[in-house]
Amino acid sequence: MQVISDLQLHSKYARAVSQEMIIRKIWDWAKIKGIGLIATGDWTHPLWLREIKNDLEETGKGLYKLKDKSGNFKTEEKDPLFLLETEVSCIYSQGGKLRRIHTLIWSPSIESCEKINKKLISMGANLMSDGRPIIGLTSRQVCETVLSVDPKCLIIPAHVWTPWFSLYGSESGFDSIEECFGEFSRYIYAVETGLSSNPAMNWRIKELDSRSIVSFSDAHSGPKLGREATVFELYELSFEAIKQAIMRPGKKIPGDAKAMAGEAKNKIAYTIEFYPEEGKYHYTGHRNCDIKQNPEETRSKGTICPVCGRKLTIGVMHRVDQLAGRGEEDLKMHKKTVDNISVKMHYSAQFPDRPPYMMFVPLLEILAEAIGGSPTSKNVQNEYFKLIDYFGSEFNILLTVKHPELVKISGERVAEAIERVRNGQIYVDPGYDGVFGKVKIWYEQTDEKKTDKKEQMSLF
């Protein structure tokens, strides 16, 4: 079976997150998006964990389903399930430098969550402070603490290229997994791309050759769910199967004969990616002075703002170049269509065993440009839910519904916009220094933009 998953998000208890991010509404949005497995987010927060326990019940396979408390509501077999996930912010000093590392922790049971929370509190962590708590532990200490409580837990570095809060971050991170996690590096089976990078950029890093590349939304509101996702091919839908899919070949998990036979069938099928140029740290720059540089410009001009003289925020593309052990051309990228999916997949001929990925733009953004208005405007929202009501889910609309069917329901312009996104016929003005990039489906292709687009498409 295949399942679309989004396993990184936040609850209403985290800073700068919508108060609508409660269990039932997260579940509702997962259905709207077409997500089969969704993260709970923030189980380190005691009040949110209480809501998780109140609103969810265990399936018997390390995953959780929505609890029927009224007697009038019944979940169906294809309805979204939850995986227990949280994110912690480790801020500490190492090697004479301040480090800020965000790390995802996936747990197979509420019992394990409670034990981990208890241990973190005993080590001085204030878990009530925020849904994504700031703790003074090192990344190594987090690994040691979590795995000593439950070795079945998974630890995954989050949005690994974000300048300020990540493993490879240019401002507060490390140059390698070993430098960050030390002797616990062998338990880091995957990294999460973040919005400003895609798998191909991560394939240039040699220490990631033996690790999976996953992508999730890090959503702070319901409409942002699924802006990035990972699609799993599974023998069964369980926490153990997800873990097996993420672990690279050759790292076998002991089990009975049936489990071992199924293990080979558990894998990452592909990932669904935000255009990395849309990410708010893709290029180097300084937003206060309206300075933005691509990697080539940064190499020639340096990292000091020519306007104010302060240091520029180093973009993800430049940081990848700094740490890469191979060039873009070494990946030998190509695209091809997969059965029943209208979006072409990106593959590497050099690494044929790597799961492919597709690029897309969220449907609300597409509709905003096609019919005018912002993604939150009434006319765009009405069109969005008209399409959802007819076709079932956003991923179904973006990935599988044929052009003629889209024309029947929303007209030629909306159908054309979706088709252009599927074919990569768009322009993205890259984000930088906290400013999100801007997607243009119809645009005036000046010489400058032709140059920019050539640079962008070289990534894919």
C-alpha positions in Angstrom: 0.0 0.0 0.0 1.0 3.6 -0.5 0.4 6.3 2.0 1.0 10.1 1.8 2.5 11.3 5.1 3.2 14.7 6.7 5.1 13.9 9.9 6.2 17.4 11.1 3.8 20.0 12.3 3.0 22.1 15.3 0.0 22.5 17.7 -1.6 25.6 19.0 0.8 25.5 22.0 3.8 26.3 19.8 4.9 29.9 19.1 3.5 31.6 16.1 1.0 28.8 15.4 -2.7 29.1 14.6 -5.1 28.4 17.5 -7.0 26.2 15.0 -4.2 23.6 15.2 -6.1 21.2 17.4 -6.4 17.4 16.9 -9.8 17.3 15.2 -9.1 20.2 12.8 -5.6 18.8 12.0 -7.5 15.6 11.1 -10.0 17.5 9.0 -7.3 19.3 7.0 -5.4 16.0 6.5 -8.6 14.6 4.8 -8.9 17.7 2.7 -5.3 17.4 1.6 -5.4 13.7 1.0 -2.8 12.8 3.7 -3.1 9.3 5.1 -0.6 9.6 8.0 -0.2 12.9 9.9 2.0 14.0 12.8 0.5 14.9 16.2 3.2 17.5 16.8 4.4 18.8 20.1 3.9 15.8 22.5 6.6 17.2 24.7 4.1 19.9 25.8 2.1 18.5 28.8 -1.2 20.2 27.9 -1.0 19.1 24.3 -0.1 15.5 25.3 -3.3 15.6 27.5 -5.3 16.5 24.4 -3.6 13.8 22.4 -4.6 11.2 25.1 -8.1 12.6 25.2 -8.8 12.7 21.4 -6.8 9.8 20.0 -6.7 6.0 20.6 -4.0 3.5 19.7 -4.5 1.2 16.7 -2.3 -1.5 18.1 0.5 -0.8 15.6 2.1 2.3 17.1 -0.2 4.7 15.3 -3.3 6.5 16.6 -6.8 7.2 15.2 -9.4 9.8 16.1 -11.5 8.7 19.1 -15.2 8.6 18.8 -16.5 10.3 21.9 -20.0 11.2 20.7 -21.2 7.9 19.4 -22.3 9.7 16.2 -19.0 9.8 14.5 -17.1 6.8 13.1 -13.7 6.8 11.4 -13.3 4.9 8.2 -10.5 2.6 7.0 -9.0 5.3 4.7 -9.2 8.1 7.2 -6.0 9.7 8.5 -4.0 8.1 11.3 -1.6 9.9 13.6 2.1 9.3 14.5 3.4 10.7 17.7 5.9 13.4 16.7 7.5 16.4 18.5 10.3 18.9 17.7 12.8 20.2 20.2 15.1 23.2 19.9 18.6 22.5 21.4 20.6 25.7 22.1 24.0 25.1 23.5 27.7 25.9 23.0 30.1 23.5 21.3 33.5 24.1 19.8 33.5 27.7 20.8 30.3 28.4 18.8 26.6 28.8 19.8 24.6 26.0 18.3 20.8 26.0 17.6 19.6 22.6 16.3 16.0 21.5 15.8 15.3 17.8 16.0 12.3 15.6 15.4 11.5 12.8 17.8 9.0 10.1 16.7 7.6 7.8 19.4 5.7 4.5 19.1 3.6 5.0 22.2 2.2 7.6 24.6 3.9 5.7 27.4 7.3 6.3 25.8 6.4 10.0 25.4 5.5 10.4 29.0 8.8 8.7 30.1 10.9 10.9 27.8 9.1 14.0 29.0 9.7 13.0 32.7 13.4 12.5 32.0 13.8 15.8 30.1 12.1 17.7 32.9 14.5 16.0 35.4 17.4 17.4 33.3 16.1 20.9 33.6 13.9 21.3 30.4 10.9 23.6 30.8 8.4 21.7 28.6 5.5 24.1 29.4 7.3 27.0 27.8 6.5 26.2 24.2 5.2 23.4 22.0 8.6 23.3 20.5 10.6 23.7 23.7 14.0 25.3 23.9 16.2 23.0 26.0 19.8 23.4 27.0 20.8 19.8 26.1 23.2 19.0 23.3 22.1 17.0 20.3 24.0 14.0 21.6 22.3 14.3 25.0 18.9 14.3 23.3 19.7 11.1 21.4 21.1 9.4 24.5 18.0 10.4 26.6 15.4 9.4 24.0 17.0 6.1 23.0 17.7 5.1 26.6 14.0 5.4 27.3 12.8 3.6 24.1 15.3 2.4 21.4 12.3 2.1 19.0 12.1 5.9 18.8 13.3 7.7 15.6 15.4 10.9 15.7 15.5 13.0 12.6 17.3 16.4 12.2 14.6 18.9 11.0 14.9 21.3 8.0 18.6 20.6 8.0 19.7 23.6 5.9 17.9 26.5 7.6 20.6 29.0 8.5 19.6 29.6 12.1 18.1 26.4 13.5 19.5 23.3 11.9 22.1 20.6 11.6 23.9 22.2 8.5 22.8 25.8 9.3 25.3 28.4 8.1 24.8 30.5 11.3 24.6 28.0 14.1 25.0 24.4 12.7 27.7 21.9 12.0 29.6 20.7 8.9 28.7 17.0 9.5 26.3 14.7 11.3 29.3 13.2 13.2 30.3 16.6 14.5 26.8 17.2 15.8 25.7 13.8 17.1 29.1 12.1 17.8 28.7 8.4 18.7 25.0 8.6 18.1 25.4 9.4 14.4 24.7 5.8 13.6 21.1 6.3 14.8 20.5 9.2 12.4 18.8 7.3 9.6 17.4 10.3 7.8 17.3 14.1 7.4 14.4 16.3 6.6 14.9 18.7 3.7 13.1 21.8 4.8 11.4 24.1 2.4 14.5 25.7 0.9 16.1 22.5 -0.3 15.1 19.5 -2.4 16.5 15.9 -2.5 18.9 16.6 -5.4 20.6 19.3 -3.3 21.0 16.8 -0.5 22.2 14.0 -2.8 25.3 16.2 -3.3 26.3 15.6 0.3 28.3 12.3 0.5 27.6 11.6 4.2 23.9 11.4 3.2 24.5 8.6 0.7 23.6 6.1 3.5 20.7 8.0 4.8 17.1 8.6 3.7 15.9 12.1 2.6 12.4 12.9 3.8 10.2 16.0 3.4 7.4 17.4 5.6 5.5 20.6 5.9 6.4 22.0 9.4 2.9 23.4 9.2 1.8 26.2 11.6 -1.8 26.2 10.2 -4.2 23.7 8.6 -3.9 25.1 5.0 -0.1 24.6 5.1 -0.3 20.8 5.8 1.1 18.8 2.9 3.1 21.6 1.3 5.8 18.9 1.5 5.2 15.2 2.1 6.8 11.8 1.9 5.0 8.9 0.2 5.7 5.5 1.7 5.2 2.1 0.1 4.4 -0.3 3.0 3.7 -3.9 3.8 1.4 -2.7 6.5 0.6 0.7 8.0 2.5 0.7 11.4 5.2 2.6 13.2 7.6 -0.3 12.7 7.0 -0.4 8.9 7.6 3.4 8.7 10.9 2.9 10.7 11.9 0.1 8.3 11.2 2.2 5.3 13.4 5.0 6.6 16.3 2.8 7.5 18.7 2.3 4.6 19.3 -1.1 3.0 21.6 -3.3 5.0 20.4 -2.1 8.4 18.1 -4.9 9.3 15.6 -4.8 12.2 15.4 -8.2 14.0 11.9 -9.8 13.9 9.9 -12.9 13.1 9.9 -14.4 9.7 6.7 -12.6 8.6 8.1 -9.3 9.7 11.4 -9.9 7.9 9.5 -10.9 4.7 7.5 -7.7 4.8 10.5 -5.5 5.6 11.8 -5.6 2.1 8.5 -4.1 0.9 8.7 -1.1 3.2 10.3 1.8 1.4 10.0 5.5 0.5 8.3 5.6 -2.8 8.9 9.3 -3.5 8.7 12.7 -1.9 6.5 15.7 -2.8 8.5 18.9 -2.7 7.9 22.6 -2.4 9.9 24.5 -5.0 13.1 25.2 -3.0 13.2 28.8 -4.4 10.0 29.4 -2.6 11.7 28.8 0.7 12.7 31.8 2.7 16.4 31.0 2.9 17.1 29.7 -0.6 19.5 32.5 -1.7 22.0 34.6 0.3 20.9 38.1 1.2 19.9 40.9 3.6 16.2 41.8 3.5 16.5 45.1 5.3 18.8 46.4 2.4 17.0 44.4 -0.4 20.2 42.5 -1.2 19.9 39.1 -2.8 22.7 36.9 -4.2 22.8 33.5 -5.9 25.8 31.3 -5.1 27.9 32.5 -8.0 27.4 36.1 -6.9 28.2 35.2 -3.3 31.4 33.6 -4.3 32.5 36.7 -6.3 31.1 39.4 -4.0 31.5 37.9 -0.6 29.1 37.7 2.4 29.2 41.3 3.6 26.2 43.5 2.7 27.3 46.2 0.3 24.7 48.6 1.7 25.1 48.4 5.5 28.3 46.5 5.9 26.8 43.7 8.1 27.1 40.0 7.4 24.6 38.6 4.9 22.4 35.6 5.8 24.0 32.7 3.9 21.5 31.0 1.7 20.8 27.3 1.5 22.2 27.0 -2.1 25.5 28.5 -1.1 25.7 26.4 2.0 25.1 23.2 0.0 27.9 24.3 -2.3 30.2 24.7 0.7 29.6 21.2 2.0 29.0 19.3 -1.2 31.2 16.4 -2.2 29.9 16.4 -5.8 28.5 18.8 -8.3 24.9 19.1 -9.7 26.1 17.6 -13.0 27.4 14.5 -11.2 23.8 13.6 -10.3 22.8 13.2 -14.0 19.2 14.3 -13.3 16.3 13.4 -15.6 12.6 13.4 -15.4 10.0 10.8 -16.4 6.3 10.2 -15.9 5.0 7.5 -13.5 1.8 5.5 -14.0 -1.4 7.4 -12.8 0.5 10.5 -11.8 0.4 13.6 -13.9 3.5 15.2 -12.5 6.9 14.1 -13.8 9.3 12.6 -11.3 12.9 13.7 -10.9 15.5 10.9 -10.9 19.2 10.7 -10.6 20.9 8.3 -13.1 23.9 8.3 -10.9 21.9 7.1 -7.9 19.1 5.0 -9.4 18.2 3.5 -6.0 17.3 6.9 -4.5 13.5 7.5 -4.3 12.5 10.1 -6.9 10.7 13.3 -6.1 8.2 15.7 -7.7 7.9 19.5 -7.5 4.6 21.2 -7.0 2.9 24.4 -5.8 0.1 24.3 -3.2 -3.4 24.5 -4.8 -4.4 27.7 -3.0 -1.4 29.5 -4.5 -2.2 28.2 -7.9 -5.8 29.4 -7.6 -4.8 32.8 -6.3 -2.8 33.5 -9.4 -5.3 31.9 -11.8 -8.4 33.7 -10.6 -6.9 36.7 -8.7 -6.8 37.5 -5.0 -4.8 36.0 -2.1 -4.9 32.4 -0.9 -7.2 33.5 1.9 -9.6 35.6 -0.2 -13.2 34.5 -0.4 -13.2 33.8 -4.2 -10.1 31.7 -4.0 -11.4 29.8 -0.9 -14.7 29.1 -2.6 -13.0 27.8 -5.7 -10.7 25.6 -3.6 -13.5 23.9 -1.7 -15.5 23.5 -4.9 -12.7 21.5 -6.3 -12.2 19.5 -3.1 -15.9 18.7 -2.8 -15.9 17.3 -6.4 -12.5 15.5 -6.6 -12.0 14.5 -3.0 -8.6 15.9 -2.0 -5.9 18.4 -2.9 -3.3 15.8 -3.8 -5.8 14.0 -6.0 -6.4 17.3 -7.9 -2.7 18.2 -8.2 -1.4 14.7 -9.0 -3.9 12.7 -10.9 -7.1 14.5 -12.2 -6.9 14.9 -15.9 -7.0 18.3 -17.7 -10.4 17.8 -19.3 -12.0 17.1 -15.9 -10.4 20.2 -14.4 -11.8 22.3 -17.2 -15.3 21.0 -16.6 -15.3 22.0 -13.0 -13.1 25.2 -12.8 -12.7 26.3 -16.4 -9.7 26.6 -18.8 -7.6 29.1 -16.9 -7.5 27.1 -13.6 -6.9 23.9 -15.5 -4.1 25.5 -17.5 -2.5 26.8 -14.3 -2.4 23.4 -12.7 -1.0 21.9 -15.9 1.7 24.5 -16.1 2.7 23.7 -12.5 2.8 20.0 -13.3 5.1 20.7 -16.3 7.4 23.1 -14.4 6.4 26.0 -16.6 6.6 28.6 -13.9 8.9 31.3 -12.7 10.0 31.5 -9.0 11.6 34.7 -7.6 13.9 33.0 -5.0 13.4 33.7 -1.3 16.2 35.0 0.9 16.9 36.1 4.5 13.4 35.2 5.9 11.5 36.4 2.8 9.5 33.7 1.0 10.0 33.3 -2.8 7.2 34.2 -5.1 5.7 31.9 -7.7 4.6 33.3 -11.1 2.7 31.0 -13.4 2.1 33.7 -16.0 5.0 36.2 -16.3 6.8 38.6 -18.5 10.0 36.7 -19.4 12.6 39.5 -19.5 16.2 38.7 -20.2 16.9 38.9 -16.5 14.2 36.4 -15.7 15.3 34.1 -18.4 18.7 34.0 -16.7 17.2 33.4 -13.3 15.0 30.6 -14.6 18.0 28.9 -16.3 19.8 28.9 -12.9 16.7 27.5 -11.1 16.0 24.7 -13.6 19.6 23.6 -13.3 18.7 22.3 -9.8 16.1 19.9 -11.2 
